[in-house]
Every structure is written in C-alpha cells, then in structure tokens.
Amino acid sequence: MEVGDRFVVNGVVNQAAGIVRINLANNQTNDIAIHMRADIHLNRFIWDSFINGQWTGQEHSPLPYRAGQPYEVSMELTQTTFEINFNGNHLYSYRKRTPSYHQTSTAQLFGTHTTNWIELVCKNSPVTPTRPPRPPRPSPGRPPRPGHGGGNGYGGHGHGRRYDDNSSGSSSSSDESC
C-alpha cells in the first residue's frame, strides 16, 4: 500500500455475532500493519499491530457494529495514520507503527460475518495491458452485472463467501495490490 490507498470491506455481521477481525499484513514478514478486532460482546473495537513477532499495544474505540446489520469499513493510509471510516462516517485514526507499511500486501478477514466484497482502491492505479479497468460497483437497489462482483463470488470486487469463527478456522485472504 502507498499513501492514499484505501482498503474497503463490505459485509453483514451474523445474527450470532462474536468477533470480526480484519488484518492488513505483509505476507513476507508476517507483520500486521493494522489489526482491527470488533468484539461484539464487549461492544468495542480493538486496534493493534503485530511487528517482529510482538503485539505493540492495544487501542480501543466504540463499536458501531450490530448483529444482523450490514457494514462497510474503509481503511485509508495517510502519511501518519490509517483513517478508519464505518458506513461512511469517520470512526478512528490509527497511527502507523511500522516503517514497512508500504509492504502491506495481504488482507485477512476472520470472524462471524458474511463478506459481500472487498476492494483495494489505489491512489495511483496500475496500468495493466491484460484487462480493462473494472466497472464501478452497482448502486444499491440495482442488481450486479454478471462477473463484476456485487457479492456473487465470481470475480470483480467480492468473494461472496461466509466466514464464521465457529467453523474450523475459516478465513479469507487477498493478495490484490496496486
């Protein structure tokens, strides 16, 4: 990731919600630049980083998640922070704790939620001669175009899979990069 890039997750918290976790990590070093843990039962977010095999210290913020409700979380990288928005409203500013944030290459999603789609919005989109740019996501109330995400799990912007803490280690990982 580079300054100005934004990672977005859109989903629904399951009715029997427990914990929802999102990590932006470096798959070469296993460092986690930002760890977001929504603990539904404790009604709080926990923010942390995992650097050189150690957690760096938790920070807490209010939890706007509610069981059974849809959500959209975006994490935008600035010069000094990750700016977190929840359903379009600013939620938290998490100060960067690693100089290697630009090597963040993997998104990891775990927990009791259904992911509709994930997206990496690049400040400087790469030029790719092998395929044209993706069309924008469908507007609410308009069905997605086949093969263009929208939570159908067939390319485009989303996995459309369900991730559940109660299953045997279900998770998702994406190596999409700018």
C-alpha positions in Angstrom: 0.0 0.0 0.0 1.0 3.6 -0.5 -0.2 6.8 1.0 -3.7 7.5 -0.4 -4.6 3.8 -1.0 -7.8 2.6 0.7 -8.9 -0.9 1.7 -12.7 -1.4 1.8 -14.7 -4.3 3.3 -18.5 -4.6 2.8 -20.5 -7.2 4.6 -23.1 -8.2 7.2 -22.5 -9.1 10.8 -24.1 -12.5 11.5 -27.0 -12.7 14.0 -25.0 -14.9 16.3 -22.1 -12.4 16.2 -18.9 -12.8 18.3 -15.8 -11.4 16.8 -15.0 -9.8 13.4 -11.3 -9.3 12.6 -9.6 -7.6 9.7 -5.8 -7.6 9.3 -3.7 -5.7 6.7 -0.4 -7.7 6.7 2.9 -8.3 5.0 2.9 -11.9 3.8 6.7 -12.0 3.6 7.4 -11.0 7.3 4.0 -11.9 8.9 3.9 -8.3 10.3 0.4 -6.9 10.7 0.3 -3.1 9.9 -3.2 -2.8 11.3 -5.3 -5.3 13.2 -9.0 -4.4 13.7 -11.0 -6.6 16.0 -14.6 -5.9 16.6 -15.6 -7.7 19.8 -19.4 -7.6 19.6 -20.0 -9.0 23.2 -17.7 -6.3 24.8 -19.1 -3.6 22.5 -15.7 -2.3 21.4 -13.1 -2.2 18.7 -9.6 -3.2 19.5 -6.8 -1.8 17.3 -3.2 -3.1 17.3 -0.2 -4.0 15.2 2.0 -7.2 15.2 5.6 -6.3 14.4 8.7 -8.6 14.7 6.6 -11.3 16.4 5.1 -9.0 19.1 1.8 -7.1 19.6 2.6 -3.4 20.0 -0.2 -2.3 22.4 -4.0 -2.2 22.1 -6.1 0.9 21.5 -9.9 0.9 21.9 -12.8 2.7 20.2 -16.6 2.5 20.3 -18.2 -0.3 18.3 -20.8 0.6 15.8 -21.3 -3.0 14.6 -24.7 -4.6 15.4 -25.6 -8.2 14.9 -27.5 -8.8 11.7 -26.7 -5.4 10.2 -24.7 -4.5 7.1 -21.5 -2.6 7.3 -18.8 -1.0 5.2 -15.3 -0.4 6.7 -12.7 1.5 4.9 -9.0 2.0 6.0 -7.2 4.7 4.1 -3.4 5.1 4.5 -2.2 8.7 5.2 1.3 10.0 5.9 1.0 9.1 9.6 -2.2 7.1 10.2 -4.8 4.7 8.9 -8.1 6.7 8.7 -11.0 4.4 9.5 -14.5 5.0 8.3 -17.5 3.0 9.2 -20.6 3.2 7.0 -19.3 6.5 5.6 -18.6 8.1 8.9 -15.1 8.7 10.5 -14.6 6.2 13.3 -10.9 6.2 14.2 -7.4 7.4 13.4 -4.8 4.7 14.0 -1.3 5.9 14.0 1.2 3.8 11.9 3.5 1.7 14.0 5.7 0.2 11.3 8.0 1.8 8.7 7.2 -1.1 6.3 3.5 -0.2 5.9 4.2 0.2 2.2 4.9 -3.6 2.1 1.4 -4.4 3.2 0.3 -7.0 0.7 -2.4 -9.2 2.3 -5.8 -8.6 3.7 -7.0 -11.2 6.1 -10.7 -11.5 7.2 -11.9 -13.7 10.0 -15.0 -14.0 12.2 -18.7 -14.2 12.4 -19.7 -12.1 9.4 -20.5 -12.5 5.7 -18.3 -10.7 3.3 -20.1 -9.2 0.3 -17.0 -7.8 -1.3 -13.5 -6.4 -0.6 -11.7 -3.8 -2.6 -8.3 -2.1 -2.7 -8.8 1.4 -4.1 -5.4 2.7 -5.4 -4.4 6.3 -5.4 -2.2 5.5 -8.4 -4.0 2.7 -10.2 -1.6 0.4 -12.1 -1.6 0.3 -15.9 -2.5 -3.3 -16.9 -2.4 -4.3 -20.6 -4.1 -7.6 -19.9 -7.6 -6.4 -18.9 -9.6 -3.2 -19.0 -10.4 -1.4 -15.7 -13.2 -2.9 -13.6 -16.5 -1.1 -13.9 -17.9 0.6 -10.7 -19.8 -1.5 -8.2 -23.6 -1.5 -8.8 -25.6 1.1 -6.9 -27.8 0.0 -4.0 -31.0 -1.5 -5.3 -29.5 -2.3 -8.7 -28.5 -5.9 -9.4 -24.8 -6.5 -10.1 -23.7 -7.3 -13.6 -22.6 -10.9 -14.0 -18.9 -11.4 -13.4 -18.5 -7.9 -11.8 -18.6 -8.6 -8.1 -21.5 -7.4 -6.0 -21.1 -10.4 -3.7 -21.7 -13.1 -6.1 -18.3 -14.6 -5.7 -17.4 -14.7 -9.4 -14.6 -12.2 -9.9 -15.0 -8.4 -9.7 -14.8 -6.9 -6.3 -16.0 -9.6 -3.9 -15.7 -13.1 -2.6 -19.3 -13.5 -1.5 -18.2 -16.2 1.0 -19.2 -16.6 4.6 -16.6 -16.6 7.3 -17.5 -18.0 10.7 -15.5 -18.3 13.9 -17.4 -21.4 14.7 -16.1 -23.3 11.7 -12.6 -24.8 11.7 -10.5 -21.8 11.1 -12.4 -20.3 8.2 -10.8 -17.2 6.8 -10.2 -15.2 3.7 -7.0 -13.7 2.4 -6.5 -11.5 -0.6 -3.2 -10.6 -2.3 -4.6 -7.8 -4.5 -2.2 -5.0 -4.9 -2.0 -1.6 -6.5 
